[in-house]
Amino acid sequence: MTETTAEYWNRYYGARTSPVPNIPSQFAAFVALEVAADSTVVDIGCGSGRDSLFFANAGFNVLGVDASSAAVSLCQRTAEERGVDRASFLCCSVDDPELSAKISAATTGRIVVYARFFLHAIPEEAELAFLKTAANLTNLDLLAIEFRTDRDAQQT
């Protein structure tokens, strides 16, 4: 029997013992400078919540989305421990046909869809579902994606 992607990430985040870094990725710091003040940042594939929590601490409302229930639990626990109240988290797969409706119901104002190191980790069908979800958001203001390619190894 093959392990599903969600099962893999549940095992990964469920076994995590190190604290979530309290500093943002360079990409999150860059994107924060491009986000309008009244925006909600939707962090797709939020993982440990590192960047979600950064955006919330920077004053943005945040919705972190991840298919791993263990990742979402970690995010919620870390937000509570750090007193972060501008972030909420949703356990949902990117290929859920209701994801755009769930995002719209959970957000207000302009929406920034943020995905860091997510696209290269999902199958092509899920990539297409992700892009369709973003396209269906009527208040989408910015789509910020950082990803790897097979050419990264050739970079010096």
HELIX and SHEET records of a PDB file:
HELIX    1   1 THR A    5  GLY A   14  1                                  10    
HELIX    2   2 GLN A   26  ALA A   32  1                                   7    
HELIX    3   3 ARG A   50  ASN A   57  1                                   8    
HELIX    4   4 SER A   69  ARG A   82  1                                  14    
HELIX    5   5 LEU A   99  ALA A  106  1                                   8    
HELIX    6   6 LEU A  119  ALA A  121  5                                   3    
HELIX    7   7 GLU A  124  ALA A  135  1                                  12    
HELIX    8   8 ASP A  152  GLN A  154  5                                   3    
SHEET    1   A 5 ALA A  87  CYS A  91  0                                        
SHEET    2   A 5 ASN A  61  ASP A  66  1                                        
SHEET    3   A 5 THR A  40  ILE A  44  1                                        
SHEET    4   A 5 ILE A 111  ARG A 116  1                                        
SHEET    5   A 5 LEU A 140  GLU A 146  1                                        
END                                                                             
